[in-house]
């Protein structure tokens, strides 16, 4: 009698539990809002049918049938718990993705390598070279660490000259400016040492050209910054790709713009390399490209080197069809034709230019190949087994101004229509040249002077999607 009551209690427990976990999973799916209504109703009907079948098995008077019911009910509950974990991870991802309201600016107080100073406190009372453009928050934060008078300038190259001729004992520079200096003077890093590093977060301007992303074409600017670590950091935009998506035709146009393109920066109306636009914020890059191509950019997505390696590794690697056989400066070898890449090999593949026949243009082609391969892999069914780790990687890997609702609406649209995307690659070209730039006015730098024919071609290809 006691055993029968125990079995009866277990049956009732399983009966209540399978309905409870089913409704929890269904509620979370409804809350996430990534399934079209017809799919959700089908799923709801399927769950209820399974629950009714399990209920009939559980309450069967046949002990063998009832035993099967208990076993399958227990398995079903485990699967529903796993499903709810996936759903909770999705909710967490959607809550944290696109945290781009603030921009992180990294600063360094530097002195000559030959200096006796080894601590930030050593410069107390000395004049510190700074730029007039530094926000008040920068000096406030530094002032909490050391009290010092300032020598102000409008040009950071002037500050560097005064440091090198010892007119100033120390200067404060943004990390992005130091990277430019290191690129133009390979020995610069040997000439200086860092006394102190700190960061500030400033609110950045928003881009408001929204679109109905399931019903009309839209443009996304993809910026790949040349740093590891926080993707919110200010840095040069080494990768500049415009993604034009036409959801009704299933068309994606990837337009690659050379990092050294000689363009007029929107924030100062002065000519500079496109890569330098990134140090003034993503909105400067967006507005500059809008002016270049005479288009509207609706959204942006910003990622860095860490983003690429983690994303490629998380999705299990990618395969690219290289146009050339080459060895990168990192020592990785690539064959002409199919190459399977992990995160590190993918990063080396997109960064290499010196050992490619057409330099930066060939690098741009490789960047488009990798981006296309990531899109293909991430939209394939094989990603399901890596779903949780993929979401975790994405959450930490990029920022965007796409809203949660826009992301979920697009996912629903993709599920409903099952679009097989046709990806077309377009590259802008130009001629080699040397010009003064706004961000480094001391000497002429290498630039790529835009080829207007390739710009016109890109405009035509992009505008074709909007004029259909």
N, C-alpha and C positions, 0 to 999 in steps of 0.2 A: 504493500500500500504506500509506504514512504517513498519507494523507488518510483512508483507511478506518479506521485505528486511532484517529485523532483523533475521527472520528464515533462510533466504538464507545465511546470513553472518555466523550464527551459524553452519549451515550445512557445509559450506566451511572450517570453523575453525576446526570442528571435523574431516573432511576428511583429512586435512593437518596434524592434530595432531596425528591421529592414525597411519598414515604412518611414521611420524617422530619418535614417541616413539618406534614403532616396529623396525625401523632401528637402533635406539640407543641401544635397548636391544640386537639385533642381533650382532651389532658391539662389544658390551662389551663381549658377549659370545665368539665371535671369538677372541677377544683380550686375554681373560683369557685362552683360549685354553684348556678346559677340556672336550670338546665333540668330539668324533670321527667324521670324515668327513661325514660319511653316516648319523649319527644322526643330525649333523648340517644342512645338506641339507634337511632332512625330516622336521626339525623345520622351516627352511626358507620357505619351500613350505607351511607348515601349516599356518605360519604367513601371507603369501601373500594371501592364500585362505580366511582366516578370514577377511583380509582387503578388499578384493574384495566383499565379502558378505556384510560387513558393508557399503561399498560404495554404493552398489545397494540399500540397505535399506535406507540410508541417502537421496539419490536422487530420491527416489520413489515419484510419484505424489500422491500416496495415503497418506493422512495425518497421518492415524493410523500407517501404515507401517513405514513411515518416523519418527514418534515419537518413535517407538520401536528401530529404528536404532540409534537415538540420545541417548536413554537410554543405550543401550548395548555398544555403542561406548564410552560413558563416563565411564561405568564400566570397559571396556577393558583398557582404558587409565590409570585408577587407578591401575589396576593389573600390567600393564607394568611399571608404576613408582615404585611400590613395588619391582618388579623383578629387576629393575635397581639398587635399593638400595642394594639388596642382592648381586648383581654383584660387585658393588663398594666396599662393605665390603670384598668380596672375593679378589679383587685386593689389598686392603689395607693389608689383611692378608698375601697374598703371598709376598708382598713387605717387610714385617717386620718379617716374620717367619725366624728362623734360624740365628738370629743376633748373631753369635758365634765367631766373629773374635777376640773379646777381653774377657779376663777373669778378674773377679773382685776379688781382694784379700782384705779381711777385717782385720784390725789391731786394737789392743787394747794396750794402755799403762796402766800397772797395778802396784799397790803397795800393801803392806800388809794392811789388813783391820784395823789393829791397828795404822797405820801411821797417822800422823797429816796432810799429804798432801791431799788436796781436789780439787786441780786444776792443770792442766798441767803446769802452770807457776811456781808452787812450786818446780819443779825438775830442774829449770834453774841452770846450773853449776854443777849439780850432774851427776855422771856417770850413763848412761842408758845402760842396758844390751840388746844387739841385736845379731842376727845371722849373720855370714859372708855371708850367702846365700841371704840375703835380696837385692832386686834390688835397683839400685841407685834412682829410682823414689820414693821409700818408704822414704828414708832418706831426700830427697829433700822436699817432701811434709811435713814431720814432722818438718824439720828445719824452715819452714815458721811459725810454731806455737811456737816453743821453741828452744833455743840454748843450747846444752848440749854435753859434751864429751861422747864417747861410750866405753863400754866394750864389745869386740867381742868374740863370741864363735861359735863352730861348732855344738853345741848340746843344744837344748832348755831346756832339763831337768837339765843341769848344771846351766843355767840361773835361773831356778826356785829354785834350791837348794841354790843359792847365795842370792836370794830374801828372802827365808825362814830363812836363817841364818843371814840375815841383812847385808851381805857383799855388796849387792846392794840395793839401795833405790827404784829403779823402773826398770822394764824390758818391752820390746816391744815384743808382741807375736801375731802370726796370730790367728784368731778366731778358725780355725780348730785345731790348737795345743791345745788351751784352752779346746776345747771339748774333746779331747783325755785325757787330764789331769783330767778333771771332771769325765770321765768314770772310770778311774783307781783309783781316790781318790774322794770319794763321798763328802768329806768335803772341797775339794779344793775351791769351790765357796765361802765358808764362810771365807776362809783365806785371800781373796784378795778383792780389789775394783778397779774399772775402773776409771782412770782419764780422758782418752781421747780415742775417737774412730775415725778412718778414713779409707778410702778405696782408692785403686789405681786400674787402669785398665791396664793390660799388654796384648800385642798381643800374642796369642797362636799359636802353630804349627798346621798345617793343616794335615788332613788325606787324602791321594790322591788315595786310592785304589777304584776308581770308578767302576761301573758296569752298564750294560744295564739292567735296573731293570724291563723291560717288556719282556725280552727274555731270561734272565739267572738268576740262583739263586744268592742271595747276603745275606750278614750278616749285621745286625744292632746291635750295642751295646747300650743297654738301661741302663742308670745310674740314679739311684734315690738318690739324695744327702740329707743329714740329716738336712736340714735347711728349714725355711720359708722365704718368701720374694724373692729377686732376684735369678733367676735360674742361673745367670752367676757367682754367688759367688763360691769361692773355698771351698770345704768341702769334708768330707768323703763320699764315695760311699756306702751307706747302702744297696741299691738294685743293683744287678748286673745280668742282664739278656741278653743273646745273642738271638736275633731273626733271625732265618734263614728263608728266604722267597723264595719259588720256584714258580714263577708266572705262569709257564707253566703247573705245576701239581696242582696248588691251595693248596700248602702245606705250613704250617707255623710250624717251630720247635722252641719252647721256652725253652731255656736251662738256668736253674737257677744255679748260682754259689754262694756258701755261702760267706757272707761278711767277715767272719773270716778265710777264706781259707789262708793257709800259703804258699805264693807264692814268687817267686823272682821278685822284682820290676824291670821293664825294664830300668828305668832311672839311677839306681844306682847299679844294679846287686847284690842287697842284699835282704834277705828274710824279709817279713813283712806280715801283714794282707792285704788282697785284698782291704778292705774298706779304708785303708790308702792311697792307690794309688790315690784316688780322690783328695787328697790335693796337689798333684803335677801336676794336670791338667788331663783333660779327655784323652789326648794322652797317658799318662802313663798307665792309666787303660786299654785302647785299646791295646797297645803293650804288656802289661803283660798278658792279656787274649789270645792274638794271640800266644804268646809263650807257654802258658799253654796247649792250645788245638791244637796247630800246624795248625792254620787256618789263613786266611786273613779276616780282618773286613773292610768292605767297608764304613760304615757310623756309626754315633752315634746319639743318642737322649738323652738329659739330662733334667731331671725334678726334682722337689723337692716336699716337703710335701704340699705346697700351690697348686702346680699343680694338685696333685691327688684329693684333696678335691673339688677344683673348677670344674675340669673336670667331676667328678662323679655327682656333683650337677647339672651341666649344661645339661647333657644328661638325667636327670630325674631319677638318681639312677641306680643301677645294682642289679642283682640277682646272688648269688654264691651258689654253692652246697658244704657246709662245710663237711669235713670228721669227724669233732669232735664238740662236744658241749663244750663250754668254756666261761668263763667270762674274759674279758681283764682287764689289770691293770687300764684302764680308766673307768671301770665300765660297759662297754657294754656287753650284753649277746648274745651269738650266739648258735643256735641250730644245731644239726647234721642234715644235709639236706639243704633245700632251705632257704636262708636268703636274704631279700631285704635290701640293704644298701644305705644310703645317703653318702655324702662326708666324714663326721666325722667318721661314723661307718666303712667305707671302709678303712680309714687311720688307725684306731685302729686295724682293722682286719689284715692288712698287717704288722703292727709293732709288734704285740704281739708274744712273744716266750716263756716267763716264764711259762705261764699257758697252754702250749701245750705239748702233750705227748713226742714229739721228738724234742722239743726246736727249734733251728734254722732251722732244716730241715722242720719241720711242717710249720714254718713261710714262708719258701721259697715256699712250696706248695700253701699256701694261696696267696702269691704274684702273682703266676702264674694264680691262679683262678681269681683274680681281673683283671689282665691284659687281660686275655681271655674274661672276661665279658665286659670290656670296648671296646675291638675290635668288639665283636658281636653287642653291642648296637650302637656304632658309625657307623657301616656299615649297619645298618638297616634303613628302610624307615621312621621309627618314628623320626629320627634325623632331618628330613626336617623342622618340625615345630619349632625346636630349632636352626636352622642353624646359624642365626646371632649371637646369644649368644654363641654358640659353637665355632665359629670362633674367637670371641673376647677372650674367655677363652684360646683357644689354642695359640693365638698370644702372650699371656702373660705367658704361662705356661711351655714352653720348648724351648730349642735351639737344632739345628741339622745342620749337614753339607750337608744335602740333598739340592740340588738347587731347585729353583722354577720350572724349566723345568722338572726336575726329578719327582717332586711332581705332576705336572699337567699331565705328561705322564702316571704316574701310575694311576691317577684318570681316565683318558681316557680309559686306558686298562681295569680297573675294570668295567667301565660302558659298554664298548663294549663286554666284555666276561661274565659279571655278575657272577663272580667267587664266589662259596660257599666254603669258606676257611675251610680246615681240619686242626685243631690246635692240635699239639702233644706236651705234656709237658715232659721235661727231667730234672732230678735233679742230681747234683753232690753231693757226700757224702764224709765223712771222719771220722776220729777219734779225740776225744778230746785230747788236749795237752796244754802244757805251754812252750813257747819259747821266747827268746829275739827277739825284732823286731827292724827294722831300725829306725822307727819313734818314738820309745819309748824304749830306750836301758837301762833304769834305772833298771827295774825289768822284770822278765818273765811275759808275758801276756797270756791270754787264746787264743788259736788258734785252727783251725780245720786242722789237717794234711790230705792232699788229699788222697782219695781212688783211686788208679790208675785204678781199674776195672771200676768204674763209669766214669772216664775220658775217658777211651778207648771206652766205650759204647757211650758216647756223641759224640766223634769224628766220630764213625761209622755212627751214625744217621745223623749227619750233612753232612759228606762227601758223604753219599748216595744221597743227593739231588744234589750234584755237579757232580756226576759220572754217572748220568742217560743219 
